[in-house]
């Protein structure tokens, strides 16, 4: 049978070339897709909260400025929860002391804080003694445990931060100083795997304790691992659902397989293009394959179903393809183009992750369109597809169409009423952008965060940098009073669980230098006295536990 020749025009010439030379089209498309898909080797996953913000975002700029002035506050928090009793027992204090000492070996760690190495100050005659609450494991006894309990459950720097008020949980907090580079995912994974392996060893030695892991490092790690789990589970699951759906709707194994080929090529070409264009994977862009898959299915189903219809009417495969393309090319293009434009509006988002998601999705939608109108029709021409002849009896979809046409006057107002009802429910939606709530309650990280909130406090921290406007300004009593007043105001806020401030340290030093008299737990009035206290205190602090996390170099 002679191959059909479409009407003159660019669109018809293109269609005729597909029908006349399908194998050339297939080979060309496969070669191009392979070349574009090769760019996927350049993709990498960034597990970093900074990907959510533009480099010029004010809060990110302020955050990085604070990290420049002070120590990095990225952390891994190890939460110890006794199965019975409190942490103020000899086995639990031994556990915390040993874990604190070993945590210093964590990769990229710069500081470790816990109730055992808290730098407790006390007066001894005219001397200021600054030392760990628990000096060594062999010094743990009833007296040292009681002292640790008395101090840690009343000291503002510890309670609700490193220990719960009732002693039911304690925290070993590891400050991590990651390399200053764009992609730090490998370092984040290294730190997380180290601390988890470390707590696993302690869990075997101390079966009466439970361990949980939170902190910024664990948050970033969870973004990476849970996102990759989604990609490894959701994409295959959607592929399976598509196979079942296409098999049921098209009733053709070959039609289903050709659609899957287009879907697969659309995804690989899109992600490969992202690699060539220097995109990276994140919690946003990792969902691009699902979007591309959805649009590719819609494009292919229109063309395959139309070709099947034409073949049931007695047309040859070539004639059926010409019919399907002529009928669907413009509607499929309009749908794809408008969808791509919709995704491109995300380019105006303040979050680079959403912008990247929109751009890659738009690319994927148009890639799916191009493959649907080139590769798919060429496959339809060369691969036989069995189609049953048209039956006089109408199938279920035709019966449904007839029913809708017959009752259109009743269906329209009912549908409008249903839509109006659901529109009224829109105000019930609430904006909640808590990063910890991104994770399902079944995930390890979410369970750890929930346990931390239940026993100690939340992991969300707000840091303020207060500037005195002068070198050594921290010694100015008026400036320190401002810090103290601001800290007191923060503690009065209902959302606040804990406030860590340098003014509390100065009050504690003043008390210690006055015979540990509680009446002197207040700020000194003399500038020189504050300077002497801080100098004496800093000279007594061990390496890694200095005040650089609260004071910059020139104070």
C-alpha positions as CSV (number, residue, x, y, z in Angstrom):
1,X,0.0,0.0,0.0
2,X,1.3,3.4,-0.9
3,X,2.2,5.6,2.1
4,X,-0.2,8.5,2.6
5,X,1.0,11.9,1.6
6,X,-0.3,14.7,3.8
7,X,-1.3,18.1,2.6
8,X,1.3,20.6,1.6
9,X,2.9,22.8,4.3
10,X,5.7,22.6,6.9
11,X,3.7,20.5,9.4
12,X,2.7,18.0,6.6
13,X,6.2,17.8,5.2
14,X,7.5,17.0,8.7
15,X,4.8,14.3,9.2
16,X,5.5,12.8,5.7
17,X,9.2,12.5,6.6
18,X,8.3,10.6,9.7
19,X,6.0,8.2,7.9
20,X,8.4,7.7,4.9
21,X,11.6,7.4,6.9
22,X,10.7,6.2,10.4
23,X,14.0,4.3,11.0
24,X,16.0,7.4,10.2
25,X,13.9,9.4,12.7
26,X,14.2,6.8,15.4
27,X,18.0,6.6,15.0
28,X,18.4,10.3,15.0
29,X,16.2,10.8,18.1
30,X,18.0,8.0,19.9
31,X,21.4,9.5,19.1
32,X,20.3,13.0,20.2
33,X,18.7,11.7,23.4
34,X,21.8,9.6,24.2
35,X,24.1,12.7,23.8
36,X,21.8,14.9,25.9
37,X,21.3,12.2,28.6
38,X,25.1,11.9,29.0
39,X,25.0,15.2,30.8
40,X,23.4,13.4,33.7
41,X,26.9,12.5,34.8
42,X,27.3,16.1,35.9
43,X,24.4,16.0,38.3
44,X,25.1,15.9,42.0
45,X,22.9,16.2,45.1
46,X,23.3,19.1,47.4
47,X,22.1,18.4,51.0
48,X,22.5,22.0,52.2
49,X,19.9,24.4,53.6
50,X,21.6,27.2,51.7
51,X,20.1,25.9,48.4
52,X,16.7,27.2,49.5
53,X,18.0,30.8,49.5
54,X,19.4,33.2,46.9
55,X,23.0,34.3,47.6
56,X,21.7,37.9,48.2
57,X,18.9,36.9,50.5
58,X,19.2,39.2,53.5
59,X,18.9,36.5,56.2
60,X,21.4,34.3,54.5
61,X,23.8,37.2,54.2
62,X,23.4,38.0,57.9
63,X,23.8,34.3,58.7
64,X,27.1,34.0,56.8
65,X,28.3,37.2,58.4
66,X,27.7,35.8,61.8
67,X,29.5,32.6,60.9
68,X,32.5,34.8,59.7
69,X,32.5,36.7,63.0
70,X,31.9,33.7,65.3
71,X,32.2,30.0,65.1
72,X,30.1,28.0,62.7
73,X,26.9,26.8,64.4
74,X,26.2,23.8,62.2
75,X,25.8,21.0,64.7
76,X,25.0,17.3,65.3
77,X,23.1,16.8,68.5
78,X,23.2,13.4,70.2
79,X,20.3,13.0,72.6
80,X,20.6,10.4,75.4
81,X,17.3,9.3,76.9
82,X,17.4,6.7,79.8
83,X,14.7,4.0,79.4
84,X,14.2,4.3,83.2
85,X,15.1,7.1,85.6
86,X,17.2,10.1,84.9
87,X,20.6,10.8,83.5
88,X,21.9,11.6,87.0
89,X,23.0,8.0,87.7
90,X,26.5,6.6,87.6
91,X,26.0,4.6,84.4
92,X,24.4,7.4,82.5
93,X,26.9,10.0,83.7
94,X,29.7,7.6,82.6
95,X,28.0,7.2,79.3
96,X,27.7,11.0,78.8
97,X,31.3,11.6,79.8
98,X,32.7,8.9,77.5
99,X,30.5,10.0,74.6
100,X,31.6,13.6,75.1
101,X,35.3,12.7,75.1
102,X,35.0,10.5,72.0
103,X,32.8,13.1,70.1
104,X,35.8,15.3,69.7
105,X,37.0,12.8,67.2
106,X,34.0,13.5,64.9
107,X,35.2,14.7,61.5
108,X,35.2,18.5,61.1
109,X,34.2,18.9,64.8
110,X,35.4,22.2,66.4
111,X,33.5,22.0,69.7
112,X,31.7,19.5,71.9
113,X,29.4,20.6,74.7
114,X,27.6,18.5,77.3
115,X,26.8,18.7,81.0
116,X,29.9,16.8,81.9
117,X,32.4,19.2,80.3
118,X,30.5,22.4,81.2
119,X,33.0,24.9,82.5
120,X,31.7,25.4,86.0
121,X,33.1,28.3,88.0
122,X,33.5,28.5,91.7
123,X,35.4,30.5,94.2
124,X,38.1,29.0,96.3
125,X,39.5,31.7,98.7
126,X,40.7,34.4,96.3
127,X,41.0,32.1,93.3
128,X,38.5,31.5,90.5
129,X,38.3,27.8,89.7
130,X,37.1,26.9,86.2
131,X,36.8,23.2,85.4
132,X,34.6,20.5,84.0
133,X,31.7,19.4,86.1
134,X,33.0,15.8,85.6
135,X,36.8,15.8,85.3
136,X,37.3,12.1,84.6
137,X,35.2,8.9,84.5
138,X,36.9,7.7,87.7
139,X,35.7,10.8,89.6
140,X,32.1,10.0,89.1
141,X,30.5,9.3,92.4
142,X,27.4,10.4,94.4
143,X,28.9,13.8,95.2
144,X,30.0,14.7,91.7
145,X,26.6,13.5,90.3
146,X,24.7,15.6,92.8
147,X,26.8,18.6,91.9
148,X,26.2,18.1,88.2
149,X,22.5,17.8,88.8
150,X,22.3,20.9,91.0
151,X,24.3,23.0,88.5
152,X,22.9,21.7,85.2
153,X,19.2,21.9,86.1
154,X,19.5,25.5,87.4
155,X,22.2,27.0,85.2
156,X,20.5,29.0,82.3
157,X,23.2,28.0,79.9
158,X,22.4,24.3,80.4
159,X,18.8,23.7,81.3
160,X,16.5,23.2,78.3
161,X,19.6,23.1,76.1
162,X,21.9,20.3,77.2
163,X,19.6,18.7,79.8
164,X,15.9,18.6,80.4
165,X,14.7,20.2,83.7
166,X,13.6,16.8,85.0
167,X,16.8,15.1,84.0
168,X,15.0,12.6,81.7
169,X,17.3,13.5,78.7
170,X,20.7,15.0,78.0
171,X,22.4,16.3,74.9
172,X,26.0,16.0,73.6
173,X,26.2,18.8,71.1
174,X,28.9,18.7,68.4
175,X,29.7,21.9,66.5
176,X,30.8,21.1,63.0
177,X,33.0,23.3,60.9
178,X,32.4,22.2,57.3
179,X,34.8,23.2,54.4
180,X,33.8,26.5,52.8
181,X,32.7,25.1,49.4
182,X,29.5,24.9,47.5
183,X,28.8,21.2,47.6
184,X,29.4,19.7,51.1
185,X,27.1,16.7,50.8
186,X,30.0,14.2,51.1
187,X,31.2,15.8,54.3
188,X,27.7,15.9,55.7
189,X,27.3,12.2,55.0
190,X,30.7,11.5,56.5
191,X,29.8,13.3,59.8
192,X,26.4,11.7,60.1
193,X,27.6,8.2,59.5
194,X,30.4,8.7,62.0
195,X,28.1,9.9,64.8
196,X,25.5,7.2,64.1
197,X,28.2,4.5,64.2
198,X,29.5,5.9,67.4
199,X,26.1,5.9,69.1
200,X,25.5,2.4,67.8
201,X,28.5,1.2,69.7
202,X,27.4,3.0,72.9
203,X,23.9,1.5,72.5
204,X,25.4,-2.0,72.7
205,X,27.4,-1.1,75.8
206,X,24.5,0.8,77.5
207,X,21.3,-1.0,76.6
208,X,19.3,1.1,79.1
209,X,19.8,4.2,77.0
210,X,18.1,5.3,73.8
211,X,19.9,7.6,71.3
212,X,18.5,10.2,68.9
213,X,20.2,12.4,66.4
214,X,19.2,16.0,65.5
215,X,20.9,19.2,64.5
216,X,21.6,21.1,61.2
217,X,23.9,18.4,59.9
218,X,21.3,15.7,60.5
219,X,18.7,17.9,58.9
220,X,20.8,18.3,55.7
221,X,21.6,14.6,55.8
222,X,17.9,13.7,56.0
223,X,17.1,16.1,53.1
224,X,19.6,14.2,51.0
225,X,18.8,10.6,52.0
226,X,15.0,10.9,52.2
227,X,14.9,12.8,48.9
228,X,16.9,10.0,47.2
229,X,14.7,7.4,48.8
230,X,11.7,9.2,47.3
231,X,13.3,9.1,43.9
232,X,14.1,5.4,44.2
233,X,10.6,4.6,45.3
234,X,8.2,7.1,43.8
235,X,9.5,7.0,40.3
236,X,9.4,3.2,40.0
237,X,6.0,3.1,41.7
238,X,4.7,5.6,39.2
239,X,6.1,3.6,36.4
240,X,4.3,0.6,37.7
241,X,1.0,2.5,38.0
242,X,1.4,3.9,34.5
243,X,2.0,0.4,33.1
244,X,-1.2,-0.8,34.7
245,X,-3.2,2.2,33.6
246,X,-1.9,2.1,30.0
247,X,-2.5,-1.6,29.8
248,X,-6.1,-1.2,31.0
249,X,-6.9,1.9,28.9
250,X,-5.0,1.1,25.6
251,X,-5.5,-2.6,25.8
252,X,-2.3,-2.9,23.8
253,X,1.1,-4.2,25.1
254,X,3.0,-2.6,22.3
255,X,1.2,0.7,22.7
256,X,2.1,0.6,26.4
257,X,5.7,-0.2,25.7
258,X,6.1,2.5,23.2
259,X,4.7,5.0,25.7
260,X,7.2,3.8,28.3
261,X,10.1,4.3,25.9
262,X,9.0,7.9,25.3
263,X,8.6,8.5,29.1
264,X,12.0,7.0,29.8
265,X,13.8,9.0,27.1
266,X,12.0,12.2,28.3
267,X,13.2,11.8,31.8
268,X,16.8,10.9,30.9
269,X,17.0,13.7,28.3
270,X,15.6,16.3,30.8
271,X,18.0,15.3,33.6
272,X,20.9,15.1,31.2
273,X,20.1,18.6,29.9
274,X,20.0,19.7,33.5
275,X,23.5,18.3,34.0
276,X,24.8,20.1,30.8
277,X,23.2,23.3,32.1
278,X,25.0,23.0,35.5
279,X,21.8,22.3,37.5
280,X,22.1,20.2,40.6
281,X,19.7,17.9,42.4
282,X,17.9,19.0,45.5
283,X,14.7,18.3,47.4
284,X,12.9,20.4,44.7
285,X,14.5,19.3,41.5
286,X,14.5,15.6,42.5
287,X,10.7,15.7,41.8
288,X,11.2,16.8,38.1
289,X,11.0,13.2,36.7
290,X,7.5,12.7,38.2
291,X,6.3,15.9,36.5
292,X,7.9,14.9,33.2
293,X,6.4,11.5,33.4
294,X,2.9,12.8,34.0
295,X,3.0,15.1,31.0
296,X,4.7,12.6,28.7
297,X,1.9,10.0,29.5
298,X,-0.8,12.6,28.6
299,X,0.9,13.4,25.2
300,X,1.4,9.8,24.3
301,X,-2.0,8.5,25.3
302,X,-3.7,11.1,23.0
303,X,-1.7,10.0,20.0
304,X,-1.8,6.2,20.6
305,X,-5.5,6.2,21.3
306,X,-6.3,8.3,18.2
307,X,-4.1,5.9,16.1
308,X,-6.0,2.9,17.5
309,X,-9.3,4.6,16.7
310,X,-8.2,5.1,13.1
311,X,-7.0,1.6,12.8
312,X,-10.2,0.2,14.1
313,X,-11.9,2.2,11.3
314,X,-9.9,0.2,8.8
315,X,-7.0,2.6,8.1
316,X,-3.4,1.3,7.7
317,X,-0.8,2.1,10.3
318,X,0.6,4.9,8.2
319,X,-2.8,6.4,7.7
320,X,-3.7,6.0,11.3
321,X,-0.5,7.8,12.4
322,X,-1.2,10.6,9.9
323,X,-4.7,10.9,11.3
324,X,-3.6,10.9,14.9
325,X,-0.9,13.6,14.3
326,X,-3.2,15.8,12.3
327,X,-5.8,15.6,15.0
328,X,-3.6,16.0,18.1
329,X,-0.5,18.0,17.1
330,X,-1.9,21.4,17.8
331,X,-3.8,20.5,21.1
332,X,-0.8,18.6,22.5
333,X,1.5,21.5,21.6
334,X,-0.8,24.1,23.2
335,X,-1.1,22.0,26.3
336,X,2.7,21.5,26.6
337,X,3.6,25.1,25.8
338,X,1.1,26.6,28.3
339,X,2.2,24.1,31.0
340,X,5.9,25.0,30.4
341,X,5.0,28.7,30.6
342,X,3.3,28.0,33.9
343,X,6.4,26.2,35.3
344,X,8.6,29.0,34.0
345,X,6.8,31.5,36.3
346,X,8.6,29.8,39.1
347,X,11.7,31.6,37.9
348,X,10.4,34.6,39.8
349,X,10.6,32.7,43.0
350,X,12.9,34.0,45.7
351,X,14.0,30.4,46.4
352,X,16.6,29.0,43.8
353,X,15.3,25.5,44.5
354,X,11.8,26.4,43.3
355,X,13.2,28.3,40.4
356,X,15.4,25.4,39.3
357,X,12.4,23.1,39.7
358,X,10.3,25.3,37.4
359,X,13.0,25.6,34.7
360,X,13.8,21.9,34.6
361,X,10.1,21.0,34.6
362,X,9.5,23.4,31.7
363,X,12.4,21.8,29.8
364,X,11.1,18.3,30.5
365,X,7.6,19.2,29.3
366,X,8.8,20.4,26.0
367,X,11.2,17.4,25.6
368,X,8.3,15.1,26.2
369,X,6.3,17.0,23.5
370,X,9.1,16.7,21.0
371,X,9.6,13.0,21.6
372,X,5.8,12.4,21.5
373,X,5.6,14.0,18.0
374,X,8.8,12.5,16.6
375,X,9.8,9.2,18.2
376,X,6.4,8.0,19.1
377,X,4.8,8.3,15.6
378,X,7.9,6.7,14.1
379,X,7.5,3.8,16.5
380,X,3.9,3.5,15.7
381,X,4.8,3.2,12.0
382,X,7.4,0.4,12.3
383,X,6.0,-1.6,15.3
384,X,2.8,-3.6,14.6
385,X,0.0,-2.9,17.1
386,X,-3.0,-5.3,17.1
387,X,-6.3,-3.5,17.2
388,X,-9.7,-5.1,17.2
389,X,-12.1,-3.9,14.5
390,X,-14.7,-1.4,15.4
391,X,-17.7,-3.0,17.1
392,X,-21.3,-1.9,16.7
393,X,-21.7,-2.2,20.5
394,X,-20.5,0.9,22.3
395,X,-17.9,0.5,25.0
396,X,-18.0,2.0,28.4
397,X,-16.4,5.4,27.5
398,X,-18.8,6.0,24.6
399,X,-21.7,5.2,26.8
400,X,-20.4,7.6,29.4
401,X,-20.0,10.3,26.7
402,X,-23.6,9.8,25.5
403,X,-24.8,10.1,29.1
404,X,-22.9,13.3,29.7
405,X,-24.3,14.8,26.5
406,X,-27.8,13.8,27.3
407,X,-27.7,15.2,30.9
408,X,-25.5,18.2,30.3
409,X,-28.0,20.7,31.7
410,X,-28.1,18.9,35.0
411,X,-24.4,18.1,35.2
412,X,-23.3,21.7,34.8
413,X,-24.9,23.3,37.9
414,X,-24.1,20.2,40.0
415,X,-20.5,20.4,39.0
416,X,-20.4,24.2,39.7
417,X,-21.9,23.6,43.1
418,X,-19.3,20.9,44.0
419,X,-16.4,23.2,42.9
420,X,-17.9,26.1,44.9
421,X,-18.1,23.9,48.0
422,X,-14.4,22.9,47.7
423,X,-13.4,26.5,47.0
424,X,-15.0,27.5,50.3
425,X,-12.5,25.2,52.0
426,X,-9.5,27.0,50.7
427,X,-9.2,29.3,53.8
428,X,-8.7,26.2,55.9
429,X,-5.2,25.8,54.4
430,X,-2.5,26.9,56.7
431,X,1.0,28.1,55.9
432,X,3.6,26.0,57.8
433,X,7.1,26.0,56.6
434,X,8.8,24.2,59.5
435,X,11.7,22.3,57.9
436,X,11.5,19.4,60.4
437,X,7.8,18.9,59.4
438,X,8.9,18.1,55.9
439,X,9.7,14.6,57.0
440,X,7.1,11.9,57.8
441,X,6.7,10.9,61.4
442,X,8.1,7.4,60.4
443,X,11.5,8.8,59.5
444,X,14.4,8.5,62.0
445,X,15.1,12.3,61.9
446,X,11.5,13.3,62.6
447,X,11.3,10.8,65.5
448,X,14.5,12.3,66.9
449,X,13.2,15.9,66.6
450,X,9.9,14.9,68.2
451,X,11.7,13.3,71.1
452,X,13.9,16.4,71.5
453,X,10.8,18.6,71.6
454,X,9.1,16.3,74.0
455,X,12.0,16.1,76.5
456,X,14.2,19.2,76.1
457,X,13.2,21.8,73.6
458,X,12.9,22.4,69.8
459,X,15.9,22.4,67.5
460,X,15.0,25.7,65.9
461,X,17.4,28.4,66.9
462,X,17.5,32.2,66.2
463,X,20.8,33.9,66.6
464,X,21.3,37.6,67.1
465,X,24.6,39.6,66.8
466,X,24.6,42.7,68.9
467,X,27.1,45.4,68.0
468,X,28.5,47.8,70.6
469,X,30.1,50.1,68.0
470,X,33.6,50.0,69.7
471,X,36.4,47.6,70.3
472,X,36.2,45.9,73.7
473,X,32.6,47.1,73.8
474,X,31.5,44.0,75.7
475,X,33.2,45.5,78.7
476,X,30.9,48.4,78.7
477,X,28.4,48.0,81.5
478,X,25.7,49.8,79.6
479,X,26.1,47.6,76.6
480,X,26.1,44.4,78.7
481,X,22.9,45.7,80.4
482,X,21.3,46.0,77.0
483,X,22.2,42.4,76.2
484,X,20.8,41.3,79.6
485,X,17.5,43.2,79.1
486,X,17.1,41.8,75.6
487,X,17.8,38.3,76.9
488,X,15.2,38.7,79.7
489,X,12.6,39.9,77.2
490,X,13.3,36.9,75.0
491,X,12.8,34.5,77.9
492,X,9.4,36.1,78.5
493,X,8.2,35.1,75.0
494,X,5.9,32.1,75.0
495,X,7.7,30.5,72.1
496,X,11.1,30.6,73.8
497,X,12.5,27.5,75.5
498,X,16.1,28.6,76.1
499,X,18.3,31.7,75.8
500,X,22.1,31.5,75.7
501,X,23.8,34.8,76.3
502,X,27.1,36.2,77.4
503,X,25.4,38.4,80.0
504,X,24.6,35.2,82.0
505,X,28.3,34.2,82.0
506,X,29.3,37.7,83.3
507,X,26.7,37.4,86.1
508,X,28.0,34.0,87.0
509,X,31.6,35.2,87.1
510,X,30.6,38.1,89.4
511,X,28.9,35.7,91.7
512,X,31.9,33.3,91.8
513,X,34.4,36.2,92.4
514,X,32.3,37.2,95.4
515,X,32.4,33.9,97.3
516,X,29.6,32.4,95.3
517,X,27.1,34.7,97.0
518,X,23.8,34.6,95.2
519,X,23.3,38.3,95.9
520,X,26.1,39.0,93.4
521,X,24.5,37.2,90.5
522,X,24.2,40.4,88.7
523,X,26.2,42.6,86.3
524,X,29.2,44.5,87.6
525,X,28.9,48.3,87.2
526,X,32.6,48.9,86.5
527,X,34.1,48.4,83.0
528,X,37.5,47.3,84.3
529,X,35.9,44.7,86.5
530,X,34.0,43.1,83.6
531,X,37.2,43.1,81.5
532,X,39.2,41.4,84.3
533,X,36.5,38.8,84.8
534,X,36.3,37.9,81.1
535,X,40.1,37.8,80.8
536,X,40.6,35.6,83.8
537,X,37.8,33.3,82.6
538,X,39.0,33.0,79.0
539,X,42.5,32.2,80.3
540,X,41.1,29.3,82.3
541,X,39.1,27.8,79.5
542,X,40.4,24.7,77.7
543,X,41.0,24.5,74.0
544,X,37.8,24.3,72.0
545,X,35.6,25.7,74.7
546,X,36.5,29.3,74.5
547,X,34.1,32.2,74.0
548,X,34.6,32.6,70.2
549,X,31.1,31.3,69.7
550,X,29.8,34.4,71.5
551,X,32.4,37.1,71.1
552,X,34.3,38.2,68.0
553,X,38.1,38.8,68.0
554,X,38.0,42.5,69.1
555,X,35.1,41.8,71.5
